[in-house]
Amino acid sequence: MSDWSRAASTRPVEDHATTVGTATGNRGLQIEEKLIFEQDSPGRCGVDLVDPPPFRTRLGGLERQGRIGLPGLSEPQIVRHFTRLSQKNYAIDSGVYPLGSCTMKHNPRLNEKLARLPGLADIHPLQPVSTVPGALALIDTLAHWLKTLTGMPAIALSPGAGAHGELCGMMSICAALEARGERRSRVLVPESAHGTNPATAAACGYAVDSVSSNPRGRVDIGALRTKLDTDVAALMLTNPNTCGLFEDEILEIAAAVHAVGAFFYCDGANFNAIVGRVRPADLGIDCMHLNLHKTFSTPHGGGGPGSGPVALAASLAPYAPLPWQARGPDGPGLVEHKEGEAQQSIGRLKGFHGQMGMFVRALAYMLSHGADGLRQVAEDAVLNANYLRVRLDSDLSPSFPGPCMHEVLFDDRFLKGTGITTLDFAKALIDEGYHPMTMYFPLIVHGALLIEPTETESKASLDEFVETLKVLAAKARFGETAFFHGAPHYTPRRRLDETAAARKLVLRWYAEPVNQQAEE
Ligand SMILES: Cc1ncc(COP(=O)(O)O)c(C=O)c1O
């Protein structure tokens, strides 16, 4: 049984106790948490209610006969259980979170406070439009800021994540081509792209055609030109790209894409690097999603609640998903059906209007920074990444020469001949109290380590991070291979079997031990 299976099995405590060497299995104040079901005391309850008066049942004999299997715990037990679980999470509120491509930046508490105002938090999506003019005005103002920052005339706010925004954009492109009476079958995606790009294109029924990169880590424009023809529906390009580099031939790329009648989709996940500095519309982009949880600091969730608004050029605006914001004689309103101006809309992608709580936070972020403050965000994010690049230049191996944008990419050449991999290096970083950087992505360099410090980090915290990386790089150079292979040494769980963790998940708890083999 792998470490992971053991961790997730019904008997983690005894096994772990033997490895840790404490009587309890706990480590310092890190408590070895049992599953809630293992803490069950049948009959125990957090509330003490009087029995209901006798009543005549109307269930016709279908009453429940036995327990439903909920664990019996007291209120303090429940509070401790969930508090301890919450403390096992690492978060941007805990420390440096240099996960490249994810823009893990501080979520200002002001945004949280505003999102919790009863007038915003307590409105119901089914309330009559006439009772929520303030909320609609807020959505309208957010759209105005996003249009101003992107230079695009239309914004679709309902998509619930970056990938959902991609779907929205590609469906709009598909609808625009159909309206032109064209059936195109291919979408071009650079090989450095995030996996969601080819997945979205495929989900929309397109064949995905990969475009190679040049030695400078940008799209090879020669290779792109050979693939462009009237069968291409769109190019999906990330800018700055996932190597943390600005696509400096983007104007030529846009012209080449448009010359064959295709659309230029930009993955705007990395907008944090250019917000306030560059307007995507000026780069010839037709459509671009923005991840509010990255650039505009709304909290990241496990895939949600996110928000991935899509900026659309005039050629794609008629296909934007419902609902549309509208301005009537009596103030802001909504277009909710495919009629009138909205006849060609791709319809609804999501219930209601999108993630209102995220809209409030994002707008609070924009208004509290102002236009100049947002530009400063981009400049600081780029400055921080370049500070790391320069300070780590001779310890790690930068994949591409010259300045980077908001994230800096290293590969594993600095580990060559040591027997230590990118994974080993990242595990050792956990022991030092840091969440690892993104590993093995993008795929175009070997053993990638992608670091995105964001503007959140101060020079002092970057310096501490740099010193830690330098120490680890020196340990690797001095051949401390066994140390790396055993890392992490100080976490509640040691090195997991990564394959088993992904392939043999133990997701169910059974009251009685069952033959796990049979389960698998
Ligand atoms: C470049 C890029 N594109 C798309 C996405 C997908 O965004 P989301 O996670 O909001 O769906 C991400 C997410 O990290 C990304 O980094």
The ligand as an SDF file (V2000), in Angstrom:
LIG
                    3D

 16 16  0  0  0  0  0  0  0  0999 V2000
   -2.7370   30.4020  -19.0570 C   0  0  0  0  0  0  0  0  0  0  0  0
   -4.0090   29.8850  -18.4250 C   0  0  0  0  0  0  0  0  0  0  0  0
   -5.0920   29.7020  -19.1930 N   0  0  0  0  0  0  0  0  0  0  0  0
   -6.2550   29.2620  -18.6740 C   0  0  0  0  0  0  0  0  0  0  0  0
   -6.3750   28.9600  -17.3350 C   0  0  0  0  0  0  0  0  0  0  0  0
   -7.6760   28.4270  -16.8270 C   0  0  0  0  0  0  0  0  0  0  0  0
   -8.2820   29.3020  -15.9150 O   0  0  0  0  0  0  0  0  0  0  0  0
   -9.2880   28.7810  -14.7830 P   0  0  0  0  0  0  0  0  0  0  0  0
   -8.4620   28.0070  -13.8040 O   0  0  0  0  0  0  0  0  0  0  0  0
   -9.8690   30.0180  -14.1780 O   0  0  0  0  0  0  0  0  0  0  0  0
  -10.3120   27.9350  -15.4560 O   0  0  0  0  0  0  0  0  0  0  0  0
   -5.2780   29.1310  -16.4950 C   0  0  0  0  0  0  0  0  0  0  0  0
   -5.3620   28.7980  -15.0780 C   0  0  0  0  0  0  0  0  0  0  0  0
   -4.4350   28.8040  -14.3340 O   0  0  0  0  0  0  0  0  0  0  0  0
   -4.0590   29.6160  -17.0560 C   0  0  0  0  0  0  0  0  0  0  0  0
   -2.9710   29.8090  -16.2940 O   0  0  0  0  0  0  0  0  0  0  0  0
  1  2  1  0
  2  3  1  0
  2 15  2  0
  3  4  2  0
  4  5  1  0
  5  6  1  0
  5 12  2  0
  6  7  1  0
  7  8  1  0
  8  9  2  0
  8 10  1  0
  8 11  1  0
 12 13  1  0
 12 15  1  0
 13 14  2  0
 15 16  1  0
M  END
$$$$
